[in-house]
Amino acid sequence: KLDTKPQKLLSAGRSHSTHPVADQSTMGVRNFEIDTEGKNAVMRLCFLKVRKNTAVTGGANLVSCGGSGYVRFWDIYKKQLLAEFLAHSGAGTIIMSTDKMNRYLTTGDLDGWLKIWNIE
């Protein structure tokens, strides 16, 4: 059974809190951290359409970016994170876009910095 009681949210000055949550697969209890500052927020997802055959060949076919300036590459068929890197150090959040052939990834932050990455 899920706990339907309201949970107390974070007090002022704290950035993370731990609350138990029911795990649907085992019905046990596990802990997770609540991201109240948006450090792990996903601002943009880009499906790499040119790489749609990665189920056979392997590799990333989804890119995410957002909080803390990180870019993450995912394999949606294996449901796993393949790689991540800090694209913009000290950035609160970033956005991105790819070219039509998914060879280049462009990222930008709130300070106006743009970077172009060769992801081929």
C-alpha positions, 0 to 999 in steps of 0.5 A, a space after each residue: 500500500 502506498 502512504 497517502 499521508 502528506 509529507 512535510 516538505 523541506 525546511 528553509 535552507 535545506 536543499 535535499 530531503 529523504 522520504 520513504 517511497 513504496 517500491 512497486 516491484 517488491 512492495 518494500 521501502 526505499 529512500 530517494 532524494 528530492 531535488 528542490 533546486 532543479 539540479 537534476 531537472 531535464 530541460 530538453 530531450 533530443 532523440 537521435 533519429 539518425 541512430 534509430 538502429 542502435 538496438 542492433 549496433 549499440 550506442 546512444 539514441 537519446 540525449 538529455 540536458 538541464 540542471 548543473 550543466 550536464 549532458 547525458 547520453 541514453 540507450 532507450 532500448 537497454 534503458 540505461 545511461 551510457 555517458 555523461 559530461 559537464 558541458 557548462 561548469 557552474 551553469 544553473 541549467 542548459 539547453 541543446 539542439 542537434 543538427 539533422 544528421 546528429 553529428 553535432 550537439 550545440 549547448 547553451 547556458 544562461 550566461 550566453 555561452 554556446 558550445 558545439 560538440 562533435 558527437 559523431 
